[in-house]
Amino acid sequence: MLGRHDREIGELLRFAARMVPAEVQSEDVLDHLDHEEWELVLELLGEFGGNTWQTPRYWALLAEAAVQMEADEAWFQWRCVESIQGLLRVELVLSRDAEPLQARGERPTWDLTGNDRRVAALWIESKPVLGPGERATARLRPFVPPAWVHLFKGDVIALEGSSPGTARIIEKVPPSRP
């Protein structure tokens, strides 16, 4: 017999699974839900492609499920904000004289062309630390999103501070609509 806690985790994950459009839904998710494999379901729901159907509620459900499972909810919270603000992905290259840059928790200043300096949180996708001269795909979460609307795919912005570098915008998706 399941404990109340497990049942609530299952309900959160089922609510989120119902929000996934049929064209991207996976039978694997439903099968794992039936077998109460919560960690695997959470992982699968967090990896679905597309950015336009994923609402803040969807990501909030996954974040809450992660909290209840005592897992790291940071990725789901990040995606929740992205669904509100939009997605901004870049190909980031650090200068050879840069200090190593942590994959999460950094809030560096960016020159958005023409000496327009703005702050954006950073999430490096593929490694825990980006070293001098290295390249990685990263996500940016601007503190003031309207200041970034003039940027388009292909534009290059400069990372400032102790870890200088450049970032070419490779993907920009507007916020999802409820």
N, C-alpha and C positions, 0 to 999 in steps of 0.2 A: 504494500500500500504506500502511495506517495504521501510525503509530508505536504503540508500547506504551502511551504516555501517553493517546493518543486512544481506544484500545480500552478502557482502564480507565475513562475518563470515560463512555464509552458504556455500559459494564457498570453503573456506579453509577446512571446515569439509567434504564436498563432495570429495575434492581431497584426503584427508586422508582416507575416507571410501573406495575409489576405490583401495587403496593400500592393503586392508585387503584381504588375500586369501579366496577363496570361502569356504574352509573347516572350517574356523573359523568365517566367516561372520555371522551376526545375522540379521534376518528380523526386529528385534526391532530397530536396528540402522537406517535402511532405512525408516522404518515407522516414527520414530522420526524426521528424516531429512525432510521428506515430511510435517510434522506438525510444522517444524521450532522450535523444542524444543532443542535449541542449547546447553544449560547447560547439559541436559541429554545425548545428542549425544557425547559431549566432555568427559563426565564421562565414557560412555560405550566404546568409542574408546580407552580411556586410560587404560582400564581394560582387554583388550583382552589378552588371554594367549599366550604363546610362546615367544621366544626371537630371533629366527633366521630370521624371515621375517620382523621384525620391523626395518626399516632403519633410519638413522639420518634424512632424509627428512620427513618421517612419523612423528617423534617426533617433529621436527621443525614446521611442520604445526599445530600440536596440541598446541604447546607452543605459536605460533603466534595467534591462535584462542583464547586461554586463555587471552593473553594480550589484544586483541581487545574486549573481553567480560569483561575486568577488573577483571579477576579471577587470582588465584595464578598459575603461570606457572612453578614453581620450580620443580614439579614432572616430567613434560614433558621435561624440560631441563636436569634433572638428567638422565632420560631414553634415551635422545638423546646421551649423553656422553656414557652411557652404551652400546648403539648400536655401537658405535665407538670402545670402549675399551674392551667390553665384560662385563658379569655379574659376580659379586662375592657376594654371600650371605653367611652369617654366623649366627650361633647361639651364641649370645653374652651373657656372664654372668659376671656381675660386682662383684668385691670383696666386702665383707661386710664392709670394711673400705673406700670404694670409695666415692667420691663426686658424686652427681647426674649428669647424662649426658643428655644433650639436644638431642632430636631426629634429629634435623637438625642443620647445621651450624658448627658442630664440625669437626676438622681436626687433629685427634690425631696421635701419633706415635705408630707404631706396631713393635713388634719384630717378624720377620718372620722365626724364628728358627735360632739358631747359631749366635745370636747377630747382625743380619742384620736388622737394624732399618730403617723403611720406613714410610712415611706419606700417609694417605688415608682419604679422606672425608668419613663421616659416615651419614647414613640415617636409623634411627630406624623405622621399618615398622608399629608397632602397638600401640605405645604410645608416648606422647609428651616428656616425661622425663623417663629415666631409673634410678631407685634408687639403692642404695647399696644392693648387694645380689640378685638383680632381674635379670631375663633372658628375652631376646627378640630376634626375628629375625631381622637382620640388613643387609644393603647393604653397601659395601665398594667401593669407587672409588679411586684407587691408583693414586698418582700424577705421578709416573713413572711405568706404567703398565709392561714393560719388567722385572722389578725387582721382580714381583710376579708370573711369569710364572711357576716356579718350584713347586708351591703349587697345591694340588689336594684335591678333596672332602675327608673329614675325617681328614685332617691336622688341627693342633691346633696352633694358633698364640696368642701372648700376647699383650694386650692393656696396654700401659704405661701411665705415667703421674699421675694426681691427681684423675683419675677415672680408676684405674687398673682393669684388668679382663682378661678373656680368650675368644677366639672365635674359634669355630670349623667350618670349611668350610662345608656348606651343599649343595652348588650349585655353579658350575663354568661353564659358557657358553662363548665360544669364541665370538668375534665380529661378527656381521652379515655381510654378503657379499652383495655388491650392485647388 
